[in-house]
Amino acid sequence: MIPPDRLQESCAAALMALPHMTPPRLHRTLRTWPDPAAAVAALARGETDPVLATESRLDPDRRSAIAHAWRAVDPAAAHRVLTHHGTRVLTCLDPDWPIDDAAPDLPAALLVEGARPDAFDRPRVAIVGTRAATPPDLADTHALAHALTAAGITVVSGLAIGIDGAAHAGSIAAGGPTIAVVATGLDVIYPRRHGALTAEVRAHEIGRAHV
């Protein structure tokens, strides 16, 4: 049984987990059915034309196969995964969606984990850069991130080696929070050398765009 207060999140996660559910398709799904629970019900009935019919290169057999696969959408399974990992789901229709709608290649949903959900409530500045940073570069980045965090600004970076890692470390040293936007699953630590840093960031906030 999915608690009522987690139903929308669980349904959104179930939509994200569907095979062949790309960001553009998820956008079309949520525009057609802004309520994720309604979207789940529609896809379970096989109502995929609003999502797939505009794709002229998709042949009928392929479209039928996707529609069949989407009938198995499973919010209960998604809820179990979210609960196990302590994951929250934000969609582009949520009032607290943290991304500017004018941004290019806007994701339709985000998976978010961490102990500081207020990280999205503060002004945010992204600091990203080369993996082959020199020691002075790393020191300057650490100092900049520390100063921004101390001024009440959330530092956003990508948890990569080099500049990204220095940015997160500087923010954490100032008390955080910091946001890491990662391209892997949230259960994957990459690079492996950032295992300890990942744990520290997670104690503040860590997020992943659905791609």
Contacts in CASP RR format, 6 or more apart in sequence:
PFRMAT RR
TARGET T0000
AUTHOR 0000-0000-0000
METHOD contacts of the structure
MODEL  1
MIPPDRLQESCAAALMALPHMTPPRLHRTLRTWPDPAAAVAALARGETDP
VLATESRLDPDRRSAIAHAWRAVDPAAAHRVLTHHGTRVLTCLDPDWPID
DAAPDLPAALLVEGARPDAFDRPRVAIVGTRAATPPDLADTHALAHALTA
AGITVVSGLAIGIDGAAHAGSIAAGGPTIAVVATGLDVIYPRRHGALTAE
VRAHEIGRAHV
2 10 0 8 1.000
2 75 0 8 1.000
2 76 0 8 1.000
2 79 0 8 1.000
6 79 0 8 1.000
6 82 0 8 1.000
6 83 0 8 1.000
7 37 0 8 1.000
7 75 0 8 1.000
8 35 0 8 1.000
8 36 0 8 1.000
8 37 0 8 1.000
9 36 0 8 1.000
9 79 0 8 1.000
9 82 0 8 1.000
9 88 0 8 1.000
9 89 0 8 1.000
10 75 0 8 1.000
10 76 0 8 1.000
10 78 0 8 1.000
10 79 0 8 1.000
10 82 0 8 1.000
10 89 0 8 1.000
11 36 0 8 1.000
11 37 0 8 1.000
11 39 0 8 1.000
11 40 0 8 1.000
11 75 0 8 1.000
11 78 0 8 1.000
12 36 0 8 1.000
12 89 0 8 1.000
12 91 0 8 1.000
12 109 0 8 1.000
13 75 0 8 1.000
13 78 0 8 1.000
13 79 0 8 1.000
13 81 0 8 1.000
13 82 0 8 1.000
13 87 0 8 1.000
13 89 0 8 1.000
13 111 0 8 1.000
14 40 0 8 1.000
14 73 0 8 1.000
14 74 0 8 1.000
14 75 0 8 1.000
14 77 0 8 1.000
14 78 0 8 1.000
15 21 0 8 1.000
15 26 0 8 1.000
15 29 0 8 1.000
15 30 0 8 1.000
15 36 0 8 1.000
15 39 0 8 1.000
15 40 0 8 1.000
15 43 0 8 1.000
15 73 0 8 1.000
15 109 0 8 1.000
16 26 0 8 1.000
16 89 0 8 1.000
16 109 0 8 1.000
16 111 0 8 1.000
16 210 0 8 1.000
17 78 0 8 1.000
18 43 0 8 1.000
18 69 0 8 1.000
18 70 0 8 1.000
18 73 0 8 1.000
19 66 0 8 1.000
19 69 0 8 1.000
19 70 0 8 1.000
20 66 0 8 1.000
20 69 0 8 1.000
21 29 0 8 1.000
21 70 0 8 1.000
23 105 0 8 1.000
23 107 0 8 1.000
23 108 0 8 1.000
23 210 0 8 1.000
23 211 0 8 1.000
25 51 0 8 1.000
25 52 0 8 1.000
26 108 0 8 1.000
26 109 0 8 1.000
26 210 0 8 1.000
27 92 0 8 1.000
27 106 0 8 1.000
27 108 0 8 1.000
28 50 0 8 1.000
28 51 0 8 1.000
28 54 0 8 1.000
29 39 0 8 1.000
29 43 0 8 1.000
29 50 0 8 1.000
29 51 0 8 1.000
29 108 0 8 1.000
30 36 0 8 1.000
30 39 0 8 1.000
30 91 0 8 1.000
30 92 0 8 1.000
30 93 0 8 1.000
30 108 0 8 1.000
32 39 0 8 1.000
32 42 0 8 1.000
32 50 0 8 1.000
32 51 0 8 1.000
33 39 0 8 1.000
33 42 0 8 1.000
34 93 0 8 1.000
36 91 0 8 1.000
37 75 0 8 1.000
40 73 0 8 1.000
40 75 0 8 1.000
43 51 0 8 1.000
43 70 0 8 1.000
43 71 0 8 1.000
43 73 0 8 1.000
44 70 0 8 1.000
44 71 0 8 1.000
44 73 0 8 1.000
45 71 0 8 1.000
46 67 0 8 1.000
46 70 0 8 1.000
46 71 0 8 1.000
48 63 0 8 1.000
48 66 0 8 1.000
48 67 0 8 1.000
48 70 0 8 1.000
52 58 0 8 1.000
52 63 0 8 1.000
52 66 0 8 1.000
52 67 0 8 1.000
53 63 0 8 1.000
55 63 0 8 1.000
58 66 0 8 1.000
81 87 0 8 1.000
82 88 0 8 1.000
82 89 0 8 1.000
85 113 0 8 1.000
85 186 0 8 1.000
85 187 0 8 1.000
86 113 0 8 1.000
87 111 0 8 1.000
87 112 0 8 1.000
87 113 0 8 1.000
87 186 0 8 1.000
88 111 0 8 1.000
88 112 0 8 1.000
88 113 0 8 1.000
88 117 0 8 1.000
89 109 0 8 1.000
89 110 0 8 1.000
89 111 0 8 1.000
89 112 0 8 1.000
90 96 0 8 1.000
90 97 0 8 1.000
90 98 0 8 1.000
90 109 0 8 1.000
90 110 0 8 1.000
90 112 0 8 1.000
91 97 0 8 1.000
91 108 0 8 1.000
91 109 0 8 1.000
91 110 0 8 1.000
92 99 0 8 1.000
92 101 0 8 1.000
92 106 0 8 1.000
92 107 0 8 1.000
92 108 0 8 1.000
92 109 0 8 1.000
96 120 0 8 1.000
98 110 0 8 1.000
98 120 0 8 1.000
98 124 0 8 1.000
99 106 0 8 1.000
99 107 0 8 1.000
99 110 0 8 1.000
107 209 0 8 1.000
107 210 0 8 1.000
107 211 0 8 1.000
108 210 0 8 1.000
109 210 0 8 1.000
110 207 0 8 1.000
110 208 0 8 1.000
110 209 0 8 1.000
110 210 0 8 1.000
111 185 0 8 1.000
111 186 0 8 1.000
111 207 0 8 1.000
111 208 0 8 1.000
111 210 0 8 1.000
112 205 0 8 1.000
112 206 0 8 1.000
112 207 0 8 1.000
112 208 0 8 1.000
113 186 0 8 1.000
113 202 0 8 1.000
113 205 0 8 1.000
113 206 0 8 1.000
113 207 0 8 1.000
114 202 0 8 1.000
114 203 0 8 1.000
114 204 0 8 1.000
114 205 0 8 1.000
114 206 0 8 1.000
114 207 0 8 1.000
115 202 0 8 1.000
115 203 0 8 1.000
115 204 0 8 1.000
115 205 0 8 1.000
116 176 0 8 1.000
116 177 0 8 1.000
116 203 0 8 1.000
116 204 0 8 1.000
116 205 0 8 1.000
117 205 0 8 1.000
118 177 0 8 1.000
119 154 0 8 1.000
119 176 0 8 1.000
119 177 0 8 1.000
119 178 0 8 1.000
119 179 0 8 1.000
119 204 0 8 1.000
119 205 0 8 1.000
120 154 0 8 1.000
120 179 0 8 1.000
120 205 0 8 1.000
122 152 0 8 1.000
122 153 0 8 1.000
122 154 0 8 1.000
122 177 0 8 1.000
123 152 0 8 1.000
123 153 0 8 1.000
123 154 0 8 1.000
124 153 0 8 1.000
124 154 0 8 1.000
124 155 0 8 1.000
124 156 0 8 1.000
124 179 0 8 1.000
125 148 0 8 1.000
125 153 0 8 1.000
125 154 0 8 1.000
125 155 0 8 1.000
125 156 0 8 1.000
126 155 0 8 1.000
126 156 0 8 1.000
126 157 0 8 1.000
127 141 0 8 1.000
127 144 0 8 1.000
127 145 0 8 1.000
127 148 0 8 1.000
127 155 0 8 1.000
127 156 0 8 1.000
127 157 0 8 1.000
127 163 0 8 1.000
127 164 0 8 1.000
127 167 0 8 1.000
128 157 0 8 1.000
128 158 0 8 1.000
128 160 0 8 1.000
128 163 0 8 1.000
128 164 0 8 1.000
128 167 0 8 1.000
129 162 0 8 1.000
129 163 0 8 1.000
129 164 0 8 1.000
130 137 0 8 1.000
130 162 0 8 1.000
130 163 0 8 1.000
131 160 0 8 1.000
131 161 0 8 1.000
131 162 0 8 1.000
131 163 0 8 1.000
131 164 0 8 1.000
132 162 0 8 1.000
133 141 0 8 1.000
133 162 0 8 1.000
133 163 0 8 1.000
133 166 0 8 1.000
137 162 0 8 1.000
137 163 0 8 1.000
137 166 0 8 1.000
138 162 0 8 1.000
138 163 0 8 1.000
138 166 0 8 1.000
139 166 0 8 1.000
141 163 0 8 1.000
141 166 0 8 1.000
141 167 0 8 1.000
141 170 0 8 1.000
142 166 0 8 1.000
142 167 0 8 1.000
142 169 0 8 1.000
142 170 0 8 1.000
142 173 0 8 1.000
143 170 0 8 1.000
144 167 0 8 1.000
145 155 0 8 1.000
145 166 0 8 1.000
145 167 0 8 1.000
145 168 0 8 1.000
145 169 0 8 1.000
145 170 0 8 1.000
145 171 0 8 1.000
145 174 0 8 1.000
145 178 0 8 1.000
146 170 0 8 1.000
146 171 0 8 1.000
146 173 0 8 1.000
146 174 0 8 1.000
147 174 0 8 1.000
148 155 0 8 1.000
148 171 0 8 1.000
149 155 0 8 1.000
149 170 0 8 1.000
149 171 0 8 1.000
149 174 0 8 1.000
149 175 0 8 1.000
149 176 0 8 1.000
149 178 0 8 1.000
150 174 0 8 1.000
154 171 0 8 1.000
154 176 0 8 1.000
154 177 0 8 1.000
154 178 0 8 1.000
154 179 0 8 1.000
154 205 0 8 1.000
155 167 0 8 1.000
155 168 0 8 1.000
155 170 0 8 1.000
155 171 0 8 1.000
155 176 0 8 1.000
155 178 0 8 1.000
155 179 0 8 1.000
156 178 0 8 1.000
156 179 0 8 1.000
156 180 0 8 1.000
156 181 0 8 1.000
157 163 0 8 1.000
157 164 0 8 1.000
157 165 0 8 1.000
157 167 0 8 1.000
157 168 0 8 1.000
157 178 0 8 1.000
157 179 0 8 1.000
157 180 0 8 1.000
157 181 0 8 1.000
158 164 0 8 1.000
158 165 0 8 1.000
158 168 0 8 1.000
158 180 0 8 1.000
158 181 0 8 1.000
158 182 0 8 1.000
159 165 0 8 1.000
159 168 0 8 1.000
159 180 0 8 1.000
159 181 0 8 1.000
159 182 0 8 1.000
159 190 0 8 1.000
159 194 0 8 1.000
159 197 0 8 1.000
159 198 0 8 1.000
159 201 0 8 1.000
159 206 0 8 1.000
160 191 0 8 1.000
161 191 0 8 1.000
161 193 0 8 1.000
161 194 0 8 1.000
165 194 0 8 1.000
165 197 0 8 1.000
167 178 0 8 1.000
168 178 0 8 1.000
168 180 0 8 1.000
168 197 0 8 1.000
168 200 0 8 1.000
168 201 0 8 1.000
169 197 0 8 1.000
171 177 0 8 1.000
171 178 0 8 1.000
171 204 0 8 1.000
172 178 0 8 1.000
172 200 0 8 1.000
172 201 0 8 1.000
172 204 0 8 1.000
175 204 0 8 1.000
176 204 0 8 1.000
177 204 0 8 1.000
177 205 0 8 1.000
178 201 0 8 1.000
178 204 0 8 1.000
178 205 0 8 1.000
179 204 0 8 1.000
179 205 0 8 1.000
179 206 0 8 1.000
179 207 0 8 1.000
180 198 0 8 1.000
180 201 0 8 1.000
180 205 0 8 1.000
180 206 0 8 1.000
180 207 0 8 1.000
181 207 0 8 1.000
181 208 0 8 1.000
181 209 0 8 1.000
182 190 0 8 1.000
182 206 0 8 1.000
182 207 0 8 1.000
182 208 0 8 1.000
183 208 0 8 1.000
183 209 0 8 1.000
183 211 0 8 1.000
184 190 0 8 1.000
184 208 0 8 1.000
185 208 0 8 1.000
186 206 0 8 1.000
186 207 0 8 1.000
186 208 0 8 1.000
189 195 0 8 1.000
189 198 0 8 1.000
198 206 0 8 1.000
END
